[in-house]
Amino acid sequence: MTELTIEQEKERAKLALKATYKIEALSVFLKKELPTEVEHVALRCLVNRIHSLNSAIMSILGGEDDMPTVDLQAVVQD
């Protein structure tokens, strides 16, 4: 693997955070637009899981300290 400069690492972190915002938007859209019929429950649960994991990633990459590490671990280990 190629060594990255500090500037490259910062740019990659910004891109990762930007990607999480896009995942957030998609998951919010899906949660809002998915039908509520029983046959869609599994898909709805999957979207909720993706949303929870993405929120943990956003907290870490965005430097937000409002979610304690133990809570982040609980989200990831579910």
N, C-alpha and C positions, 0 to 999 in steps of 0.2 A: 504494500500500500504506500502511496506517495505521501510524503510529509507535507502538511499544509501550513501556510503562514498564519499568523494570528488574524490577519485581515480576511483570509479565505475561510477560516473557521468561523469568524463572526458573520460573514456573508452566508455561509451554509446554515448557521443557526437561525438567521433571519428568514431564510427560505423555508426551513423546517417549521418555524412558527407560522409563517404565511400559509403553509400547507394545512396546518391544524385549523386555521380560521376557515379555510375552504371546506374542510371536513365538517367543521361545526355547522356551517351554513347548509351543507347537504343533509346532515342528520336532522337538523331542525326542520328543514323542508319535508323530509320523509316522515318524521313524526307527525307533522301537521296534515300531510296529504294521504297517508296510508289509510285504507278503509279500516273500519273498526270491527268488521266481521271476524268470527272465530277463526276462519281459515288463514287469517293474516297475523294471528297472535305471535307465531314463531318469528316472523319477519320483524314485527314490531319490537319484540324482545332483543333481537339481533341489533336493530338500529339503536335501541337504548343502551346496549352494551358498548357499541362503537362510540356513542356519544360520551359515556362515562370515561372510557379509556382516553378518548381524545381530550376531555377536560383535564385529566391528570397530566397529560403531555403538555397542554397549553400552560398549566400552572408552573410546570418545571421550566419550560423553555422561555416563558414570558417573565420569569423572575418573580412571580407573585408568591408571597410567603403566607397567603391566607389559608393554605391547606397544609396542615402538619404532615410530616413524612409518614407517620403511622397511618393516617387517612389515605395517603397516596398508595401505600403498600396494600391496604385493604381493597382499594379499587382494582389494582393490578392483579392481586391474587384471587379475586373472586372466581 
